Structures are given as C-alpha cells and as structure tokens.
Amino acid sequence: MIADLAVAIVQVVIVGAGAPLLVGGLRTLRARLVGRRGPSPWQPYRDLHKLLAKEVVVSATTSWIFRVTPYILVATLLVAALIVPVVTLRPPLAFAGNIILLVYLLLLGTFFLALAGLDAGSAFGGMGSSREVAVAALAEPTVVVAVFALALRADTIDLGRIVERFGGEPRLVANPAHLLAFAALFIVMLAETGRLPVDNPATHLELTMIHEAMVLEYSGRYLALVEWASAMKLFVFMTLLANLFVPWGLSGSVGVGPILLGLLALAGKLVILALAVALLETTVAKLRLFRVPELLAGSFALALLSVMAVFLVR
C-alpha cells in the first residue's frame, strides 16, 4: 500500500513538474533548428509563475462552467498520470480496461474546454469549440483502435500488462502492426495537443486557431491552469508513445533503483520524440482546416490496418 502510494506521488510529480520542461524544450529545439537562439527551456515555469500572480478577469456572461473548467482539466490529466505506465510497469491505477478510462478522461477535459469556449459568449470561443469537438470526434476513435491492435497482440487491455508483454519481446517493436499503430497514435498526438500541421500553438490568427480560440477569455491563474493542463496532455501522449512502443527500461518492481532507471529511460525516449516533433514542425506547414479531417481519417485507416496486420502477420 505504501509502495503504491509512493509510485502514485512520483508519477504525478514527474508528469506535473516535467510537462512545462517538455514544452520549453520543444520551443528551444524548434528555434535552434531554424537558426534562432529561442527561449530558455525553463521559460514555461516563469510564464506560469507570472500568470499565477496576475489578476483574474472574467466576462460577465460566463457561468460556473468557465470557472471550474481549468480545475477539471488539471484534475483529469493528473488522474491520467496514475493510469499511464510512466516509470514502472504497474501504474497506481492498473486494472483491466484502464485504457478505456484514459480515453474518457481525455474526452471529459475536451468536453468541458469546448463548453468553456462557448460559455464566454465570444465568436472566437464558439469557433474554437466547434473545431476542437470535430478534431476530437475523429481522433479519439483512432486512439482506441490503435491501442486495441496492441491489446490483441498482448491479450490484455491493461496498459501496464501491454508494456510488460512487449518489454519481454523486443522484436515486436519492428512488427508491422506495431509500426502502423505507432504512426496512427503519433498523428493523433499532434492533433490532440495542438501541434503542427494540425494547429499552431505559437499563433493567434483567427482563421487558424483551434485550442487558442477557446482559451482567449482566460487570464491569471485560470490561464495558468489551462496552459499547465495542455503541457501535461502533451507529456501523457508522448509518454504513451514512448512506453507502449519502446517499452525498454521499465521494471515491475518498486524501489528507488528501478524508478530512477525508468525515469532515465523515459527522459531519453522523450528527448528523441521531442526532436522528431521539432523536426516535423520546422519542415511542414499548417494544413488548411478542411484538410485536417483527411489527415485524421488517414490515421484511423492506419489504426485499422494495424488491427488487420495482427491477424495477417505473425
């Protein structure tokens, strides 16, 4: 019981404290790749501290939904940190079907954020909410189907046991079903976290905004919580990609040594993924909005192909 509580605290701290550093590292990498010095990787921490000290300004048209949404976003991502295998094979909330709970938690946050965008009564908020729900409707089924392909291979829908199964068979990393599912989840990660080519987190152009349009009315500590939750969502998705498809370095035992080993392995895999995302974002342009469904439909097709490959390629 004490060991499980310790692992829960460690995973929540890693996700909560490491998420801003991941976002800052991505910004720095993007800047260096295009020949600029760029901001410090620690800049997101300074931004959050600055926002927490600022006064909150709330529109008179908003209801309780607008005020409670930032807390729901943070709460759902912190609970998600207890479901995903971050530094150990057996996360604190390990049970059969925890992938279903993870998808519902992500959808819950998206649902309330879309409501908050509408609640402010601004045209931008409604536009961003409409776009966000459309993207989520196409992206979330891909997550389920891609992980289902892995579950078929591992004979379980428990994330921890899937990682444990693949960790015992390193050759499965090169399996076609594995690679197709990785490609599908990678595209979904870009869409769900508002990265290029689906969205551009560095712009506020009204014709291109999706996530930023919904949070334009937030300020002060509310905006700090929303930005923190967005960073944690990116961290959770990249951790899923890192540990589901390259499950090396994780151990089922609980102790200081295995946890440190898992943390070092996770850090190395996140650095490689962050470099891949930064390279992609510096080489591609943002897609036109009507082309985004085509990209997400392609990711869903890849996920379906990964399921078929499980039966065709042994």
C-alpha positions as CSV (number, residue, x, y, z in Angstrom):
1,M,0.0,0.0,0.0
2,I,2.8,2.4,0.9
3,A,4.7,1.4,-2.2
4,D,1.7,2.1,-4.4
5,L,1.2,5.5,-2.8
6,A,4.9,6.3,-3.3
7,V,4.7,5.4,-7.0
8,A,1.5,7.5,-7.4
9,I,3.2,10.5,-5.9
10,V,6.3,10.0,-8.1
11,Q,4.3,9.7,-11.3
12,V,2.1,12.7,-10.5
13,V,5.2,14.8,-9.7
14,I,7.0,13.7,-12.9
15,V,4.1,14.5,-15.1
16,G,3.1,17.7,-13.4
17,A,6.6,19.1,-13.0
18,G,8.1,17.7,-16.2
19,A,5.4,18.8,-18.6
20,P,6.4,22.5,-18.7
21,L,10.0,21.5,-19.3
22,L,8.9,19.3,-22.2
23,V,7.1,22.2,-23.8
24,G,10.0,24.6,-23.2
25,G,12.4,22.0,-24.6
26,L,10.3,21.7,-27.8
27,R,10.3,25.5,-28.2
28,T,14.0,25.7,-27.8
29,L,14.6,22.8,-30.3
30,R,12.3,24.5,-32.9
31,A,14.2,27.8,-32.5
32,R,17.6,26.2,-32.8
33,L,16.6,24.2,-35.8
34,V,15.6,27.4,-37.7
35,G,18.8,29.2,-36.6
36,R,17.4,31.3,-33.7
37,R,18.5,31.2,-30.1
38,G,15.0,30.9,-28.9
39,P,13.6,30.9,-25.3
40,S,15.1,29.0,-22.4
41,P,13.7,25.6,-21.8
42,W,12.7,26.9,-18.3
43,Q,10.6,29.7,-19.7
44,P,7.2,27.9,-19.3
45,Y,7.9,27.8,-15.5
46,R,8.4,31.6,-15.5
47,D,5.3,32.1,-17.6
48,L,3.2,30.0,-15.2
49,H,4.6,31.9,-12.2
50,K,3.8,35.2,-13.8
51,L,0.2,34.2,-14.7
52,L,-0.5,32.9,-11.2
53,A,0.4,36.3,-9.8
54,K,-1.9,38.2,-12.2
55,E,-5.4,39.3,-11.5
56,V,-8.2,37.2,-13.0
57,V,-10.6,38.9,-15.4
58,V,-13.9,37.1,-16.0
59,S,-16.6,38.1,-18.5
60,A,-20.0,38.9,-17.0
61,T,-21.7,36.4,-19.4
62,T,-19.8,33.3,-18.1
63,S,-21.3,30.8,-15.7
64,W,-19.7,28.3,-13.3
65,I,-18.6,26.2,-16.2
66,F,-16.0,28.8,-17.2
67,R,-14.5,28.9,-13.7
68,V,-14.5,25.2,-13.0
69,T,-13.1,24.0,-16.4
70,P,-9.4,24.8,-15.6
71,Y,-9.6,22.7,-12.4
72,I,-11.3,19.8,-14.3
73,L,-8.6,19.9,-17.0
74,V,-5.8,19.7,-14.4
75,A,-7.6,17.0,-12.4
76,T,-8.2,14.8,-15.4
77,L,-4.6,14.9,-16.5
78,L,-3.3,14.2,-13.0
79,V,-5.5,11.2,-12.8
80,A,-4.3,10.2,-16.3
81,A,-0.8,10.3,-14.8
82,L,-1.8,7.5,-12.5
83,I,-3.1,5.3,-15.4
84,V,-0.2,5.6,-17.9
85,P,3.0,3.5,-17.2
86,V,5.4,6.3,-16.6
87,V,8.3,4.9,-14.7
88,T,7.0,1.4,-13.8
89,L,5.2,-1.4,-15.5
90,R,2.4,-1.3,-12.9
91,P,0.9,2.2,-12.6
92,P,-1.1,3.0,-9.5
93,L,-4.4,2.7,-11.3
94,A,-3.6,-0.6,-13.0
95,F,-6.7,-2.7,-13.9
96,A,-8.1,-4.4,-16.9
97,G,-9.6,-1.8,-19.2
98,N,-7.7,1.3,-17.8
99,I,-7.2,2.4,-21.4
100,I,-11.0,3.0,-21.6
101,L,-10.8,5.2,-18.5
102,L,-7.9,7.1,-20.0
103,V,-9.8,7.9,-23.2
104,Y,-12.9,9.0,-21.2
105,L,-10.7,11.3,-19.1
106,L,-9.2,13.0,-22.1
107,L,-12.7,13.3,-23.6
108,L,-14.0,14.8,-20.4
109,G,-11.4,17.5,-20.5
110,T,-12.1,18.3,-24.1
111,F,-15.8,18.4,-23.4
112,F,-15.5,21.0,-20.6
113,L,-13.0,23.1,-22.5
114,A,-15.4,23.2,-25.5
115,L,-18.2,24.2,-23.1
116,A,-16.0,26.9,-21.6
117,G,-15.2,28.3,-25.1
118,L,-19.0,28.6,-25.7
119,D,-19.7,29.9,-22.2
120,A,-17.7,33.1,-22.7
121,G,-20.0,34.2,-25.5
122,S,-17.3,35.2,-27.9
123,A,-17.3,34.3,-31.6
124,F,-13.7,33.0,-31.4
125,G,-14.6,30.8,-28.5
126,G,-17.5,29.2,-30.4
127,M,-15.4,28.7,-33.5
128,G,-12.6,27.1,-31.5
129,S,-15.1,24.8,-29.6
130,S,-16.6,23.6,-32.9
131,R,-13.2,22.8,-34.4
132,E,-12.0,21.1,-31.2
133,V,-15.0,18.8,-31.0
134,A,-14.7,17.9,-34.7
135,V,-11.0,17.0,-34.2
136,A,-11.7,15.0,-31.0
137,A,-14.5,13.1,-32.8
138,L,-12.0,11.9,-35.4
139,A,-9.0,11.5,-33.1
140,E,-10.3,9.6,-30.1
141,P,-11.6,6.5,-32.1
142,T,-8.1,6.2,-33.5
143,V,-6.6,6.0,-30.0
144,V,-8.9,3.2,-29.1
145,V,-8.4,1.2,-32.3
146,A,-4.6,1.7,-32.2
147,V,-4.3,0.5,-28.6
148,F,-6.8,-2.3,-29.4
149,A,-4.3,-3.6,-32.0
150,L,-1.6,-3.7,-29.3
151,A,-4.1,-5.3,-26.9
152,L,-4.8,-8.1,-29.4
153,R,-1.1,-8.8,-29.6
154,A,-0.7,-8.7,-25.8
155,D,-4.0,-10.4,-25.0
156,T,-5.0,-7.7,-22.5
157,I,-6.3,-4.1,-22.4
158,D,-4.4,-3.2,-19.3
159,L,-1.7,-0.7,-20.3
160,G,0.8,-1.9,-17.8
161,R,0.5,-5.5,-19.0
162,I,0.7,-4.5,-22.6
163,V,4.0,-2.7,-21.8
164,E,5.2,-5.7,-19.8
165,R,4.3,-8.1,-22.7
166,F,6.2,-6.1,-25.3
167,G,9.1,-5.5,-23.0
168,G,9.7,-9.3,-22.9
169,E,9.8,-9.5,-26.7
170,P,11.9,-6.7,-28.2
171,R,11.4,-8.0,-31.7
172,L,7.8,-6.9,-31.6
173,V,9.0,-3.3,-32.0
174,A,9.7,-3.9,-35.7
175,N,6.3,-5.7,-36.2
176,P,4.2,-4.1,-39.0
177,A,1.1,-3.9,-36.7
178,H,3.3,-2.2,-34.1
179,L,4.7,0.4,-36.6
180,L,1.3,1.2,-38.1
181,A,-0.2,1.7,-34.6
182,F,2.7,4.0,-33.7
183,A,2.2,6.1,-36.8
184,A,-1.6,6.4,-36.1
185,L,-1.0,7.4,-32.5
186,F,1.7,9.9,-33.4
187,I,-0.7,11.7,-35.8
188,V,-3.4,11.7,-33.1
189,M,-0.9,13.1,-30.6
190,L,-0.2,16.0,-32.9
191,A,-3.9,16.7,-33.3
192,E,-4.9,16.3,-29.7
193,T,-2.1,18.5,-28.4
194,G,-2.5,21.3,-31.0
195,R,0.8,20.8,-32.8
196,L,1.7,21.4,-36.4
197,P,0.4,20.5,-39.0
198,V,-3.0,20.4,-37.3
199,D,-2.7,23.5,-35.2
200,N,0.0,26.1,-34.4
201,P,0.4,26.8,-30.7
202,A,2.5,29.9,-31.5
203,T,-0.1,31.8,-33.4
204,H,-3.3,33.7,-32.7
205,L,-4.6,34.1,-36.2
206,E,-8.3,33.8,-36.1
207,L,-8.5,31.7,-39.3
208,T,-6.2,29.0,-37.9
209,M,-6.8,28.9,-34.1
210,I,-8.4,25.8,-32.5
211,H,-7.1,25.4,-29.0
212,E,-6.1,29.0,-28.5
213,A,-9.5,30.3,-29.6
214,M,-11.2,28.5,-26.7
215,V,-8.8,29.9,-24.1
216,L,-8.6,33.6,-25.3
217,E,-11.0,34.7,-22.5
218,Y,-8.9,33.1,-19.7
219,S,-6.4,35.1,-17.7
220,G,-4.5,34.9,-14.4
221,R,-4.5,31.7,-12.5
222,Y,-7.2,30.2,-14.8
223,L,-5.0,30.6,-17.9
224,A,-2.0,29.2,-15.9
225,L,-4.0,26.1,-15.1
226,V,-5.2,25.7,-18.7
227,E,-1.6,26.0,-20.1
228,W,-0.3,23.6,-17.4
229,A,-3.0,21.1,-18.4
230,S,-2.2,21.5,-22.1
231,A,1.5,20.7,-21.3
232,M,0.6,17.7,-19.2
233,K,-1.6,16.4,-22.1
234,L,1.4,16.5,-24.4
235,F,3.5,14.8,-21.8
236,V,1.0,12.0,-21.3
237,F,0.6,11.4,-25.0
238,M,4.4,11.3,-25.6
239,T,4.8,9.0,-22.6
240,L,2.2,6.6,-24.1
241,L,4.1,6.6,-27.4
242,A,7.4,6.1,-25.7
243,N,6.5,3.4,-23.3
244,L,3.9,1.5,-25.3
245,F,6.0,1.1,-28.4
246,V,9.5,1.2,-26.9
247,P,9.0,-0.4,-23.5
248,W,12.6,-0.7,-22.5
249,G,13.9,0.5,-19.2
250,L,10.7,-0.1,-17.2
251,S,10.5,-2.6,-14.3
252,G,7.7,-4.2,-12.4
253,S,9.4,-3.9,-9.1
254,V,9.1,-0.8,-6.9
255,G,12.2,0.8,-5.5
256,V,14.5,3.7,-5.8
257,G,16.7,2.0,-8.3
258,P,14.0,0.7,-10.7
259,I,12.2,4.0,-10.6
260,L,15.4,6.0,-11.3
261,L,16.1,3.6,-14.2
262,G,12.6,4.1,-15.5
263,L,12.9,7.9,-15.2
264,L,16.2,7.9,-17.1
265,A,14.8,5.7,-19.8
266,L,11.7,7.9,-20.1
267,A,13.8,11.0,-20.4
268,G,15.9,9.5,-23.2
269,K,12.8,8.4,-25.2
270,L,11.1,11.8,-24.7
271,V,14.2,13.6,-25.9
272,I,14.1,11.5,-29.1
273,L,10.4,12.1,-29.6
274,A,10.7,15.8,-28.9
275,L,13.4,16.1,-31.5
276,A,11.2,14.2,-34.0
277,V,8.3,16.6,-33.3
278,A,10.5,19.7,-33.6
279,L,12.0,18.4,-36.9
280,L,8.5,17.8,-38.2
281,E,7.2,21.3,-37.1
282,T,10.1,23.0,-38.8
283,T,9.7,21.2,-42.1
284,V,5.9,21.2,-42.6
285,A,3.3,24.0,-42.9
286,K,0.0,24.1,-41.2
287,L,-2.7,22.2,-43.0
288,R,-5.8,24.0,-44.2
289,L,-8.7,23.4,-41.8
290,F,-10.7,21.3,-44.3
291,R,-7.7,19.1,-44.8
292,V,-7.4,18.1,-41.1
293,P,-10.2,15.5,-41.3
294,E,-8.4,13.9,-44.2
295,L,-5.2,13.6,-42.1
296,L,-7.2,12.2,-39.1
297,A,-9.1,9.8,-41.4
298,G,-5.7,8.6,-42.6
299,S,-4.6,8.0,-39.1
300,F,-7.7,6.0,-38.4
301,A,-7.0,3.9,-41.5
302,L,-3.5,3.2,-40.2
303,A,-5.0,2.1,-36.9
304,L,-7.4,-0.3,-38.8
305,L,-4.5,-1.6,-40.8
306,S,-2.6,-2.3,-37.6
307,V,-5.5,-4.4,-36.3
308,M,-5.6,-6.3,-39.6
309,A,-1.9,-6.8,-39.5
310,V,-2.2,-8.5,-36.1
311,F,-4.1,-11.4,-37.8
312,L,-2.1,-11.4,-41.1
313,V,1.4,-11.0,-39.8
314,R,2.6,-13.3,-37.0
